[in-house]
Amino acid sequence: MSTIPDLSGVEWVKSSYSGNGGGSCVEWAPKTATVVRVVPVRDSKNPNGPTLVFPPSSWASFISAVRGGEFHGA
């Protein structure tokens, strides 16, 4: 059984790729990833909305795929 950590008070960091144009804005909590061993991710436009939580290995694979150009814009 897995438990979701308490994310209140977490320090969120906005992706450098999000820009300021109000488009796709992603935030993550790197300090939480280091301490709790999960990577919380949320939409910065809706900070009170749902938070996705990933194992660090899955997040690392996703970031590697993004950097490798495996996802193409619509």
PDB file of N, CA, C and O in Angstrom:
ATOM      1  N   MET A   1       0.839  -1.169   0.000  1.00  0.00           N
ATOM      2  CA  MET A   1       0.000   0.000   0.000  1.00  0.00           C
ATOM      3  C   MET A   1       0.889   1.240   0.000  1.00  0.00           C
ATOM      4  O   MET A   1       1.834   1.327   0.785  1.00  0.00           O
ATOM      5  N   SER A   2       0.595   2.188  -0.866  1.00  0.00           N
ATOM      6  CA  SER A   2       1.380   3.414  -0.896  1.00  0.00           C
ATOM      7  C   SER A   2       0.601   4.543  -0.237  1.00  0.00           C
ATOM      8  O   SER A   2      -0.630   4.550  -0.225  1.00  0.00           O
ATOM      9  N   THR A   3       1.343   5.489   0.306  1.00  0.00           N
ATOM     10  CA  THR A   3       0.712   6.654   0.903  1.00  0.00           C
ATOM     11  C   THR A   3       1.217   7.904   0.201  1.00  0.00           C
ATOM     12  O   THR A   3       2.358   7.952  -0.259  1.00  0.00           O
ATOM     13  N   ILE A   4       0.375   8.896   0.123  1.00  0.00           N
ATOM     14  CA  ILE A   4       0.750  10.157  -0.503  1.00  0.00           C
ATOM     15  C   ILE A   4       1.194  11.103   0.603  1.00  0.00           C
ATOM     16  O   ILE A   4       0.477  11.293   1.585  1.00  0.00           O
ATOM     17  N   PRO A   5       2.378  11.698   0.447  1.00  0.00           N
ATOM     18  CA  PRO A   5       2.881  12.581   1.498  1.00  0.00           C
ATOM     19  C   PRO A   5       2.079  13.878   1.597  1.00  0.00           C
ATOM     20  O   PRO A   5       1.421  14.296   0.645  1.00  0.00           O
ATOM     21  N   ASP A   6       2.150  14.495   2.761  1.00  0.00           N
ATOM     22  CA  ASP A   6       1.535  15.807   2.966  1.00  0.00           C
ATOM     23  C   ASP A   6       2.347  16.830   2.177  1.00  0.00           C
ATOM     24  O   ASP A   6       3.534  17.017   2.442  1.00  0.00           O
ATOM     25  N   LEU A   7       1.724  17.482   1.224  1.00  0.00           N
ATOM     26  CA  LEU A   7       2.432  18.430   0.365  1.00  0.00           C
ATOM     27  C   LEU A   7       2.185  19.887   0.758  1.00  0.00           C
ATOM     28  O   LEU A   7       2.585  20.802   0.039  1.00  0.00           O
ATOM     29  N   SER A   8       1.526  20.099   1.898  1.00  0.00           N
ATOM     30  CA  SER A   8       1.338  21.479   2.348  1.00  0.00           C
ATOM     31  C   SER A   8       2.698  22.034   2.763  1.00  0.00           C
ATOM     32  O   SER A   8       3.479  21.347   3.421  1.00  0.00           O
ATOM     33  N   GLY A   9       2.970  23.244   2.388  1.00  0.00           N
ATOM     34  CA  GLY A   9       4.246  23.864   2.728  1.00  0.00           C
ATOM     35  C   GLY A   9       5.390  23.496   1.807  1.00  0.00           C
ATOM     36  O   GLY A   9       6.533  23.885   2.049  1.00  0.00           O
ATOM     37  N   VAL A  10       5.096  22.751   0.752  1.00  0.00           N
ATOM     38  CA  VAL A  10       6.130  22.344  -0.202  1.00  0.00           C
ATOM     39  C   VAL A  10       6.584  23.558  -1.007  1.00  0.00           C
ATOM     40  O   VAL A  10       5.767  24.406  -1.366  1.00  0.00           O
ATOM     41  N   GLU A  11       7.872  23.646  -1.291  1.00  0.00           N
ATOM     42  CA  GLU A  11       8.409  24.718  -2.129  1.00  0.00           C
ATOM     43  C   GLU A  11       8.351  24.283  -3.591  1.00  0.00           C
ATOM     44  O   GLU A  11       9.067  23.371  -4.003  1.00  0.00           O
ATOM     45  N   TRP A  12       7.498  24.939  -4.366  1.00  0.00           N
ATOM     46  CA  TRP A  12       7.296  24.604  -5.770  1.00  0.00           C
ATOM     47  C   TRP A  12       8.226  25.425  -6.651  1.00  0.00           C
ATOM     48  O   TRP A  12       8.497  26.592  -6.368  1.00  0.00           O
ATOM     49  N   VAL A  13       8.710  24.810  -7.715  1.00  0.00           N
ATOM     50  CA  VAL A  13       9.590  25.460  -8.681  1.00  0.00           C
ATOM     51  C   VAL A  13       8.931  25.363 -10.048  1.00  0.00           C
ATOM     52  O   VAL A  13       8.542  24.279 -10.483  1.00  0.00           O
ATOM     53  N   LYS A  14       8.808  26.507 -10.727  1.00  0.00           N
ATOM     54  CA  LYS A  14       8.186  26.535 -12.051  1.00  0.00           C
ATOM     55  C   LYS A  14       9.207  26.114 -13.103  1.00  0.00           C
ATOM     56  O   LYS A  14      10.371  26.508 -13.041  1.00  0.00           O
ATOM     57  N   SER A  15       8.775  25.329 -14.047  1.00  0.00           N
ATOM     58  CA  SER A  15       9.641  24.900 -15.139  1.00  0.00           C
ATOM     59  C   SER A  15      10.173  26.104 -15.902  1.00  0.00           C
ATOM     60  O   SER A  15       9.437  27.053 -16.171  1.00  0.00           O
ATOM     61  N   SER A  16      11.449  26.061 -16.248  1.00  0.00           N
ATOM     62  CA  SER A  16      12.045  27.150 -17.030  1.00  0.00           C
ATOM     63  C   SER A  16      11.483  27.189 -18.442  1.00  0.00           C
ATOM     64  O   SER A  16      11.634  28.193 -19.138  1.00  0.00           O
ATOM     65  N   TYR A  17      10.845  26.123 -18.871  1.00  0.00           N
ATOM     66  CA  TYR A  17      10.249  26.065 -20.205  1.00  0.00           C
ATOM     67  C   TYR A  17       8.835  26.644 -20.241  1.00  0.00           C
ATOM     68  O   TYR A  17       8.265  26.816 -21.318  1.00  0.00           O
ATOM     69  N   SER A  18       8.272  26.942 -19.085  1.00  0.00           N
ATOM     70  CA  SER A  18       6.898  27.428 -19.031  1.00  0.00           C
ATOM     71  C   SER A  18       6.751  28.843 -19.566  1.00  0.00           C
ATOM     72  O   SER A  18       5.730  29.168 -20.171  1.00  0.00           O
ATOM     73  N   GLY A  19       7.738  29.679 -19.358  1.00  0.00           N
ATOM     74  CA  GLY A  19       7.665  31.055 -19.840  1.00  0.00           C
ATOM     75  C   GLY A  19       6.637  31.867 -19.074  1.00  0.00           C
ATOM     76  O   GLY A  19       6.120  31.424 -18.048  1.00  0.00           O
ATOM     77  N   ASN A  20       6.345  33.054 -19.575  1.00  0.00           N
ATOM     78  CA  ASN A  20       5.400  33.943 -18.904  1.00  0.00           C
ATOM     79  C   ASN A  20       4.152  34.201 -19.734  1.00  0.00           C
ATOM     80  O   ASN A  20       3.376  35.101 -19.413  1.00  0.00           O
ATOM     81  N   GLY A  21       3.948  33.434 -20.786  1.00  0.00           N
ATOM     82  CA  GLY A  21       2.830  33.679 -21.690  1.00  0.00           C
ATOM     83  C   GLY A  21       1.511  33.087 -21.258  1.00  0.00           C
ATOM     84  O   GLY A  21       0.524  33.209 -21.984  1.00  0.00           O
ATOM     85  N   GLY A  22       1.455  32.448 -20.098  1.00  0.00           N
ATOM     86  CA  GLY A  22       0.203  31.884 -19.621  1.00  0.00           C
ATOM     87  C   GLY A  22      -0.159  30.559 -20.271  1.00  0.00           C
ATOM     88  O   GLY A  22      -1.304  30.117 -20.176  1.00  0.00           O
ATOM     89  N   GLY A  23       0.790  29.926 -20.925  1.00  0.00           N
ATOM     90  CA  GLY A  23       0.532  28.653 -21.590  1.00  0.00           C
ATOM     91  C   GLY A  23       0.664  27.484 -20.638  1.00  0.00           C
ATOM     92  O   GLY A  23       0.183  27.538 -19.507  1.00  0.00           O
ATOM     93  N   SER A  24       1.305  26.447 -21.087  1.00  0.00           N
ATOM     94  CA  SER A  24       1.495  25.236 -20.291  1.00  0.00           C
ATOM     95  C   SER A  24       2.519  25.498 -19.195  1.00  0.00           C
ATOM     96  O   SER A  24       3.714  25.616 -19.469  1.00  0.00           O
ATOM     97  N   CYS A  25       2.059  25.585 -17.978  1.00  0.00           N
ATOM     98  CA  CYS A  25       2.927  25.898 -16.845  1.00  0.00           C
ATOM     99  C   CYS A  25       2.975  24.716 -15.889  1.00  0.00           C
ATOM    100  O   CYS A  25       1.957  24.304 -15.333  1.00  0.00           O
ATOM    101  N   VAL A  26       4.166  24.184 -15.711  1.00  0.00           N
ATOM    102  CA  VAL A  26       4.347  23.025 -14.847  1.00  0.00           C
ATOM    103  C   VAL A  26       5.251  23.415 -13.689  1.00  0.00           C
ATOM    104  O   VAL A  26       6.261  24.094 -13.875  1.00  0.00           O
ATOM    105  N   GLU A  27       4.876  22.977 -12.491  1.00  0.00           N
ATOM    106  CA  GLU A  27       5.715  23.163 -11.316  1.00  0.00           C
ATOM    107  C   GLU A  27       6.013  21.799 -10.714  1.00  0.00           C
ATOM    108  O   GLU A  27       5.216  20.867 -10.818  1.00  0.00           O
ATOM    109  N   TRP A  28       7.163  21.702 -10.089  1.00  0.00           N
ATOM    110  CA  TRP A  28       7.511  20.487  -9.370  1.00  0.00           C
ATOM    111  C   TRP A  28       8.196  20.880  -8.071  1.00  0.00           C
ATOM    112  O   TRP A  28       8.554  22.043  -7.886  1.00  0.00           O
ATOM    113  N   ALA A  29       8.381  19.932  -7.180  1.00  0.00           N
ATOM    114  CA  ALA A  29       8.962  20.204  -5.869  1.00  0.00           C
ATOM    115  C   ALA A  29      10.228  19.368  -5.693  1.00  0.00           C
ATOM    116  O   ALA A  29      10.170  18.262  -5.156  1.00  0.00           O
ATOM    117  N   PRO A  30      11.382  19.896  -6.147  1.00  0.00           N
ATOM    118  CA  PRO A  30      12.614  19.108  -6.107  1.00  0.00           C
ATOM    119  C   PRO A  30      13.073  18.721  -4.707  1.00  0.00           C
ATOM    120  O   PRO A  30      13.618  17.633  -4.522  1.00  0.00           O
ATOM    121  N   LYS A  31      12.866  19.583  -3.718  1.00  0.00           N
ATOM    122  CA  LYS A  31      13.289  19.234  -2.353  1.00  0.00           C
ATOM    123  C   LYS A  31      12.474  18.066  -1.820  1.00  0.00           C
ATOM    124  O   LYS A  31      13.008  17.207  -1.119  1.00  0.00           O
ATOM    125  N   THR A  32      11.200  18.028  -2.142  1.00  0.00           N
ATOM    126  CA  THR A  32      10.355  16.908  -1.735  1.00  0.00           C
ATOM    127  C   THR A  32      10.817  15.632  -2.415  1.00  0.00           C
ATOM    128  O   THR A  32      10.818  14.560  -1.809  1.00  0.00           O
ATOM    129  N   ALA A  33      11.210  15.751  -3.675  1.00  0.00           N
ATOM    130  CA  ALA A  33      11.693  14.582  -4.410  1.00  0.00           C
ATOM    131  C   ALA A  33      12.908  13.982  -3.723  1.00  0.00           C
ATOM    132  O   ALA A  33      13.061  12.761  -3.681  1.00  0.00           O
ATOM    133  N   THR A  34      13.769  14.831  -3.186  1.00  0.00           N
ATOM    134  CA  THR A  34      14.982  14.356  -2.519  1.00  0.00           C
ATOM    135  C   THR A  34      14.674  13.738  -1.163  1.00  0.00           C
ATOM    136  O   THR A  34      15.236  12.699  -0.816  1.00  0.00           O
ATOM    137  N   VAL A  35      13.796  14.358  -0.396  1.00  0.00           N
ATOM    138  CA  VAL A  35      13.523  13.922   0.973  1.00  0.00           C
ATOM    139  C   VAL A  35      12.527  12.769   1.043  1.00  0.00           C
ATOM    140  O   VAL A  35      12.769  11.783   1.739  1.00  0.00           O
ATOM    141  N   VAL A  36      11.420  12.883   0.334  1.00  0.00           N
ATOM    142  CA  VAL A  36      10.326  11.915   0.456  1.00  0.00           C
ATOM    143  C   VAL A  36      10.408  10.805  -0.591  1.00  0.00           C
ATOM    144  O   VAL A  36       9.735   9.782  -0.466  1.00  0.00           O
ATOM    145  N   ARG A  37      11.223  11.004  -1.613  1.00  0.00           N
ATOM    146  CA  ARG A  37      11.426  10.026  -2.689  1.00  0.00           C
ATOM    147  C   ARG A  37      10.202   9.871  -3.581  1.00  0.00           C
ATOM    148  O   ARG A  37       9.939   8.787  -4.102  1.00  0.00           O
ATOM    149  N   VAL A  38       9.459  10.954  -3.754  1.00  0.00           N
ATOM    150  CA  VAL A  38       8.413  11.049  -4.766  1.00  0.00           C
ATOM    151  C   VAL A  38       8.581  12.414  -5.425  1.00  0.00           C
ATOM    152  O   VAL A  38       9.115  13.342  -4.819  1.00  0.00           O
ATOM    153  N   VAL A  39       8.123  12.530  -6.662  1.00  0.00           N
ATOM    154  CA  VAL A  39       8.226  13.792  -7.390  1.00  0.00           C
ATOM    155  C   VAL A  39       6.817  14.342  -7.597  1.00  0.00           C
ATOM    156  O   VAL A  39       6.079  13.848  -8.450  1.00  0.00           O
ATOM    157  N   PRO A  40       6.434  15.367  -6.819  1.00  0.00           N
ATOM    158  CA  PRO A  40       5.131  15.983  -7.019  1.00  0.00           C
ATOM    159  C   PRO A  40       5.180  16.993  -8.163  1.00  0.00           C
ATOM    160  O   PRO A  40       6.127  17.771  -8.277  1.00  0.00           O
ATOM    161  N   VAL A  41       4.149  16.970  -9.006  1.00  0.00           N
ATOM    162  CA  VAL A  41       4.058  17.854 -10.172  1.00  0.00           C
ATOM    163  C   VAL A  41       2.637  18.413 -10.212  1.00  0.00           C
ATOM    164  O   VAL A  41       1.668  17.700  -9.950  1.00  0.00           O
ATOM    165  N   ARG A  42       2.527  19.711 -10.547  1.00  0.00           N
ATOM    166  CA  ARG A  42       1.200  20.324 -10.626  1.00  0.00           C
ATOM    167  C   ARG A  42       1.172  21.402 -11.707  1.00  0.00           C
ATOM    168  O   ARG A  42       2.207  21.807 -12.237  1.00  0.00           O
ATOM    169  N   ASP A  43      -0.023  21.846 -12.013  1.00  0.00           N
ATOM    170  CA  ASP A  43      -0.253  22.930 -12.961  1.00  0.00           C
ATOM    171  C   ASP A  43      -0.167  24.244 -12.190  1.00  0.00           C
ATOM    172  O   ASP A  43      -0.951  24.474 -11.269  1.00  0.00           O
ATOM    173  N   SER A  44       0.781  25.109 -12.557  1.00  0.00           N
ATOM    174  CA  SER A  44       0.961  26.356 -11.807  1.00  0.00           C
ATOM    175  C   SER A  44      -0.229  27.300 -11.939  1.00  0.00           C
ATOM    176  O   SER A  44      -0.413  28.181 -11.099  1.00  0.00           O
ATOM    177  N   LYS A  45      -1.031  27.131 -12.973  1.00  0.00           N
ATOM    178  CA  LYS A  45      -2.215  27.973 -13.144  1.00  0.00           C
ATOM    179  C   LYS A  45      -3.336  27.557 -12.194  1.00  0.00           C
ATOM    180  O   LYS A  45      -4.281  28.316 -11.978  1.00  0.00           O
ATOM    181  N   ASN A  46      -3.234  26.364 -11.632  1.00  0.00           N
ATOM    182  CA  ASN A  46      -4.255  25.841 -10.732  1.00  0.00           C
ATOM    183  C   ASN A  46      -3.566  25.192  -9.526  1.00  0.00           C
ATOM    184  O   ASN A  46      -3.646  23.976  -9.352  1.00  0.00           O
ATOM    185  N   PRO A  47      -2.888  25.995  -8.691  1.00  0.00           N
ATOM    186  CA  PRO A  47      -2.106  25.422  -7.598  1.00  0.00           C
ATOM    187  C   PRO A  47      -2.923  24.666  -6.551  1.00  0.00           C
ATOM    188  O   PRO A  47      -2.368  23.858  -5.807  1.00  0.00           O
ATOM    189  N   ASN A  48      -4.212  24.912  -6.482  1.00  0.00           N
ATOM    190  CA  ASN A  48      -5.058  24.183  -5.536  1.00  0.00           C
ATOM    191  C   ASN A  48      -5.706  22.959  -6.166  1.00  0.00           C
ATOM    192  O   ASN A  48      -6.478  22.252  -5.518  1.00  0.00           O
ATOM    193  N   GLY A  49      -5.390  22.715  -7.421  1.00  0.00           N
ATOM    194  CA  GLY A  49      -5.923  21.555  -8.127  1.00  0.00           C
ATOM    195  C   GLY A  49      -5.141  20.297  -7.783  1.00  0.00           C
ATOM    196  O   GLY A  49      -4.351  20.287  -6.838  1.00  0.00           O
ATOM    197  N   PRO A  50      -5.360  19.255  -8.541  1.00  0.00           N
ATOM    198  CA  PRO A  50      -4.698  17.983  -8.261  1.00  0.00           C
ATOM    199  C   PRO A  50      -3.189  18.055  -8.471  1.00  0.00           C
ATOM    200  O   PRO A  50      -2.690  18.826  -9.290  1.00  0.00           O
ATOM    201  N   THR A  51      -2.488  17.237  -7.715  1.00  0.00           N
ATOM    202  CA  THR A  51      -1.041  17.088  -7.842  1.00  0.00           C
ATOM    203  C   THR A  51      -0.756  15.655  -8.263  1.00  0.00           C
ATOM    204  O   THR A  51      -1.275  14.709  -7.671  1.00  0.00           O
ATOM    205  N   LEU A  52       0.060  15.507  -9.274  1.00  0.00           N
ATOM    206  CA  LEU A  52       0.499  14.182  -9.695  1.00  0.00           C
ATOM    207  C   LEU A  52       1.773  13.842  -8.937  1.00  0.00           C
ATOM    208  O   LEU A  52       2.624  14.708  -8.734  1.00  0.00           O
ATOM    209  N   VAL A  53       1.911  12.595  -8.522  1.00  0.00           N
ATOM    210  CA  VAL A  53       3.081  12.164  -7.762  1.00  0.00           C
ATOM    211  C   VAL A  53       3.692  10.966  -8.468  1.00  0.00           C
ATOM    212  O   VAL A  53       3.020   9.965  -8.715  1.00  0.00           O
ATOM    213  N   PHE A  54       4.986  11.080  -8.794  1.00  0.00           N
ATOM    214  CA  PHE A  54       5.690  10.042  -9.541  1.00  0.00           C
ATOM    215  C   PHE A  54       6.878   9.499  -8.759  1.00  0.00           C
ATOM    216  O   PHE A  54       7.487  10.226  -7.973  1.00  0.00           O
ATOM    217  N   PRO A  55       7.211   8.229  -8.966  1.00  0.00           N
ATOM    218  CA  PRO A  55       8.476   7.727  -8.435  1.00  0.00           C
ATOM    219  C   PRO A  55       9.624   8.449  -9.151  1.00  0.00           C
ATOM    220  O   PRO A  55       9.501   8.757 -10.337  1.00  0.00           O
ATOM    221  N   PRO A  56      10.725   8.722  -8.466  1.00  0.00           N
ATOM    222  CA  PRO A  56      11.840   9.425  -9.105  1.00  0.00           C
ATOM    223  C   PRO A  56      12.325   8.773 -10.398  1.00  0.00           C
ATOM    224  O   PRO A  56      12.694   9.480 -11.335  1.00  0.00           O
ATOM    225  N   SER A  57      12.333   7.461 -10.467  1.00  0.00           N
ATOM    226  CA  SER A  57      12.810   6.786 -11.683  1.00  0.00           C
ATOM    227  C   SER A  57      11.884   7.056 -12.869  1.00  0.00           C
ATOM    228  O   SER A  57      12.353   7.221 -13.995  1.00  0.00           O
ATOM    229  N   SER A  58      10.590   7.100 -12.626  1.00  0.00           N
ATOM    230  CA  SER A  58       9.640   7.405 -13.704  1.00  0.00           C
ATOM    231  C   SER A  58       9.781   8.849 -14.163  1.00  0.00           C
ATOM    232  O   SER A  58       9.727   9.126 -15.361  1.00  0.00           O
ATOM    233  N   TRP A  59       9.959   9.762 -13.230  1.00  0.00           N
ATOM    234  CA  TRP A  59      10.137  11.176 -13.575  1.00  0.00           C
ATOM    235  C   TRP A  59      11.425  11.360 -14.383  1.00  0.00           C
ATOM    236  O   TRP A  59      11.443  12.101 -15.366  1.00  0.00           O
ATOM    237  N   ALA A  60      12.495  10.688 -13.969  1.00  0.00           N
ATOM    238  CA  ALA A  60      13.767  10.785 -14.694  1.00  0.00           C
ATOM    239  C   ALA A  60      13.622  10.261 -16.120  1.00  0.00           C
ATOM    240  O   ALA A  60      14.187  10.840 -17.047  1.00  0.00           O
ATOM    241  N   SER A  61      12.880   9.183 -16.308  1.00  0.00           N
ATOM    242  CA  SER A  61      12.646   8.648 -17.654  1.00  0.00           C
ATOM    243  C   SER A  61      11.850   9.627 -18.502  1.00  0.00           C
ATOM    244  O   SER A  61      12.140   9.804 -19.685  1.00  0.00           O
ATOM    245  N   PHE A  62      10.854  10.261 -17.910  1.00  0.00           N
ATOM    246  CA  PHE A  62      10.053  11.251 -18.628  1.00  0.00           C
ATOM    247  C   PHE A  62      10.914  12.440 -19.052  1.00  0.00           C
ATOM    248  O   PHE A  62      10.854  12.867 -20.205  1.00  0.00           O
ATOM    249  N   ILE A  63      11.703  12.970 -18.142  1.00  0.00           N
ATOM    250  CA  ILE A  63      12.570  14.115 -18.455  1.00  0.00           C
ATOM    251  C   ILE A  63      13.567  13.741 -19.543  1.00  0.00           C
ATOM    252  O   ILE A  63      13.836  14.543 -20.437  1.00  0.00           O
ATOM    253  N   SER A  64      14.109  12.553 -19.478  1.00  0.00           N
ATOM    254  CA  SER A  64      15.039  12.086 -20.510  1.00  0.00           C
ATOM    255  C   SER A  64      14.361  12.038 -21.875  1.00  0.00           C
ATOM    256  O   SER A  64      14.954  12.429 -22.881  1.00  0.00           O
ATOM    257  N   ALA A  65      13.131  11.563 -21.912  1.00  0.00           N
ATOM    258  CA  ALA A  65      12.384  11.495 -23.173  1.00  0.00           C
ATOM    259  C   ALA A  65      12.088  12.890 -23.718  1.00  0.00           C
ATOM    260  O   ALA A  65      12.174  13.120 -24.924  1.00  0.00           O
ATOM    261  N   VAL A  66      11.741  13.816 -22.832  1.00  0.00           N
ATOM    262  CA  VAL A  66      11.484  15.198 -23.269  1.00  0.00           C
ATOM    263  C   VAL A  66      12.748  15.796 -23.858  1.00  0.00           C
ATOM    264  O   VAL A  66      12.720  16.380 -24.941  1.00  0.00           O
ATOM    265  N   ARG A  67      13.850  15.651 -23.151  1.00  0.00           N
ATOM    266  CA  ARG A  67      15.124  16.196 -23.633  1.00  0.00           C
ATOM    267  C   ARG A  67      15.574  15.536 -24.927  1.00  0.00           C
ATOM    268  O   ARG A  67      16.248  16.157 -25.749  1.00  0.00           O
ATOM    269  N   GLY A  68      15.199  14.276 -25.103  1.00  0.00           N
ATOM    270  CA  GLY A  68      15.572  13.537 -26.305  1.00  0.00           C
ATOM    271  C   GLY A  68      14.666  13.800 -27.496  1.00  0.00           C
ATOM    272  O   GLY A  68      14.871  13.237 -28.571  1.00  0.00           O
ATOM    273  N   GLY A  69      13.663  14.655 -27.312  1.00  0.00           N
ATOM    274  CA  GLY A  69      12.781  15.015 -28.415  1.00  0.00           C
ATOM    275  C   GLY A  69      11.736  13.974 -28.759  1.00  0.00           C
ATOM    276  O   GLY A  69      11.224  13.955 -29.878  1.00  0.00           O
ATOM    277  N   GLU A  70      11.411  13.102 -27.802  1.00  0.00           N
ATOM    278  CA  GLU A  70      10.432  12.047 -28.078  1.00  0.00           C
ATOM    279  C   GLU A  70       8.987  12.550 -28.107  1.00  0.00           C
ATOM    280  O   GLU A  70       8.090  11.826 -28.541  1.00  0.00           O
ATOM    281  N   PHE A  71       8.758  13.767 -27.655  1.00  0.00           N
ATOM    282  CA  PHE A  71       7.421  14.354 -27.690  1.00  0.00           C
ATOM    283  C   PHE A  71       7.454  15.525 -28.656  1.00  0.00           C
ATOM    284  O   PHE A  71       8.392  16.322 -28.652  1.00  0.00           O
ATOM    285  N   HIS A  72       6.447  15.619 -29.465  1.00  0.00           N
ATOM    286  CA  HIS A  72       6.394  16.688 -30.455  1.00  0.00           C
ATOM    287  C   HIS A  72       5.179  17.556 -30.172  1.00  0.00           C
ATOM    288  O   HIS A  72       4.118  17.044 -29.814  1.00  0.00           O
ATOM    289  N   GLY A  73       5.328  18.863 -30.328  1.00  0.00           N
ATOM    290  CA  GLY A  73       4.218  19.791 -30.101  1.00  0.00           C
ATOM    291  C   GLY A  73       3.101  19.570 -31.099  1.00  0.00           C
ATOM    292  O   GLY A  73       3.328  19.093 -32.211  1.00  0.00           O
ATOM    293  N   ALA A  74       1.911  19.916 -30.696  1.00  0.00           N
ATOM    294  CA  ALA A  74       0.739  19.734 -31.560  1.00  0.00           C
ATOM    295  C   ALA A  74       0.700  20.769 -32.654  1.00  0.00           C
ATOM    296  O   ALA A  74      -0.219  20.766 -33.473  1.00  0.00           O
TER     297      ALA A  74
END
